[in-house]
Structure formats: structure tokens, C-alpha cells
Amino acid sequence: LLDDSGMFRTKPTNVDCGMLAYSLLKTCDPEKIRPAMDFAAELIRSRMGADGTLVYVNDVNSDERYVDTVGLACPFLACYGRVYNKPEYTKMAVNQIRAFSAHGLEQSFFLPNHAYSASQKLPLGVYGWGRGAGWYTLGLVDTYRELPESEDKAWLKGHIHAIADSYLQFQRTDGGFGH
């Protein structure tokens, strides 16, 4: 996966590398893998749209902001920012979550939409998509764990609690979700 210098043997090309990078950063010596982590962080940063939020596809001019980015990139960005003392990356993660929460989330039940339009601030796709809810929730919880004590962390904690309380109504008696 990584060569002797700590760089990816095959360099990733998409923002979903954040999930792999996050798992490596949580389990390996951060200094030994620094080249790969710097590469992943820069790749993700390069996919920021003009509005300062992350584009999931490789076209930074895309107007669509997908829920996947919350789970795939935000925990890594927050962890990278904390571990390497680069708070601007932690801020990117928080901004992505706050923007998606404002524009891609149904506010009564906290169900994420598949995406939203960055220019129109309108939801795109369907609400209640199970995998999207998973990406969103995973991203919130893992990002929360990486944040220093702050107003952002307090907001995220309240948001996580509200979502958990809301999602309970969708839980089946066997503990699962869905039909």
C-alpha cells in the first residue's frame, strides 16, 4: 500500500481516499506515513469548489455536493489537521459538515439528501437513502472525535444527539433499519 518513503505505491485520484488515509493515520506512526497523508490532504483540498466545500467528483466546477464526502473525507481532514497541527484542514471538515447540514439535510427528521446544489442551496436526489444516512452519521461521529474542544465540537455534539434521537423512530423492533 505504501512504499518505504511513506508514500502511496499507487497514488489515489479521488476524495474517497480520505477513508483509507484516515484508517492509516489512526493506526500507523504519523511521521512514517507523512508523505501519503500530505498527498491525500492536498488531493482533497484541491477538490474544493469555489464556495469552499468539497466536490466529490473530479470536476471542481461541479455544482453538486454529495453526502458521501461527509463520511469519506471529513474525519480524515479533522484528524490530519489535529495530528499535523494544520487547523485549516480541520476547518475544511467542519465547513463541509455545516454546509451539508444546512443545505442537504431535511430539518425535521435529519435525513440527508443524496446531494445539494451549491449555487441554489437546494437538495438533489432522494431523502432517506440508507447509505447516505450512514455516510453522514459516520462522518459526524468520527469528525467529532478528532475535534479539539471548541464551539464547533459543542455544535456537532448537539447535532449528533438530535440525529440519534430522530433516527430512533425509524428503528425496527429487531434493531435494524429499513423495511
N, C-alpha and C positions, 0 to 999 in steps of 0.2 A: 504494500500500500504506500509506504514512504521509503525513500532511499536513505542512504547513510547520512546525507546532509540534513535530513528532516523535511525534505520537500516531497510532494506527491510524485509518485512514479508516473502516473498519468494524471495530468492536471485537469481538474473539473472545469466545466464550462457553464454551469448553471447555478443559480442561487440555492438550489436544493442541496448543494454541497455543505450548507450550513449545518445540517443534521449530522453528517459524518464528522465534520470538523468539531462540532460540539461534543460528540462522544469521545473523540480523540483528546480534546482539551481536558475533559473530565477524568480521563484515565491514564494519560501519559505525562511525562515530565514536560511542562510548558516550554522550557528553553530548548529542549532537544527537537521539538516539533515546530518551533517558531517560524521557520520558513513556510511551511504548509499553512499555518494559521494566518500568517500575514497575507499569503496568496488568497486564501478563502475570504478573509475580511475585505481585501481590496476588490476581489471579484464581486462580492455582494454590494459594496459601496458603489461600484461602477454601474450597478443596475438601478440606482436611484433615479426616479423621474424628476422632472422639473419642479414638482410640488414637494420634493423631499421625501417621498415614500417609495418603497421598493416595488419594482416591476418584476413579476415572476417570469415572464418570457424574456428572451434576449433582446427584444426591441425596446430600448429605453423610452421611445416615443409612444409606447402603448399607453392608452388611457385606462386600462383595466388594472385593478389592484385585487389580487386573489387572496382568499383567506389562508391558503397554504403557506404563504410567506410568514404568517404569524408563528406557526409551528416549526417551519423548516429553517428559518433564518434568525428570528428574534432571540431565542435562547443563546445561540452562538454569539451573536453580536454583543449581548449583555455580558456574557462570560468573557469574551475576548477583551472587551473594554475594562472589565474588572481585573483580570489576570495581568494584562499588559499595561495597565494604567493609561488607557485611552478612552476617557469618558465620552468622547464624541460618538463612539460606536454604541455605547450603552444608550446614549440619547437617540440614536437611529432606531434602536429596538423599541424604545418607549414611544417614539413618534409614530412608528408603524402601527403599534397596538392601539394607540389613542385614535389615530386616523381611521383604522378599520372599525374600531368600536363606535365611532361617531357616524360613519357613513355606510358600513356594510353589515350592521347588526340591527336586527329587529328589536326595538327597545322594550317591548312588553314582556317578551319571553327570552330575550338574549340569544336568539337563534341567529347564527351568522348566515349571511348570504354567500353564494359562491364567490362573488366579486362585487366591486362597485366601480363606478365611473369616477375617476379622479377629477375630471373637469366639471361634471354635472353634479357630483356628490349624490348619485342615485344608485340604488342596488341593481346588480345584474345577476341573472340566474335565479336559482331557487333558494328559499329558506328551508331550514330543517334538514339539510343534507348531512347525514350522519358523519361522514368522513371529515367534512368541513368543520362540524362542531368539535370533532376530535382534534384537528389541527389547531383550531382556535384555543381550545381549553389547554392542550398540551403546551402551546406557546405561552399562554398566560402564566401557567404554574411554573414552568421551567425558567422563564424570564424573571418572575418574582423571586425565585431562589437565588438569582445572580445579582439582584439589585442591592446597592447599599441602602441603609435606612435613609428615606427621603420622602418627600411629598408624593413622588411618582410611585414608590413602593406602597405607601399607605393607600393611594387611589387604587392600585392594582389589587391589593388585598381585599378591599371592599367590593371591587368588581368581580373577583373570583368568588367571593361569598354569595353575591347576588345571583351569579350564574349557577352555582351549585344548588342554591335554593330553588331556582326556577326549573332546572333540569330534573329535579326530583319528581315533578308532575308527569314526566314522560317515561319514568322508570316502570318496567313491568314487575309483577309480583315475584318473578324468578331472578330479579336483579338486573336483567338485561334491558336494552332499549330497542325500540322499533316494533314492528308488527309481528 
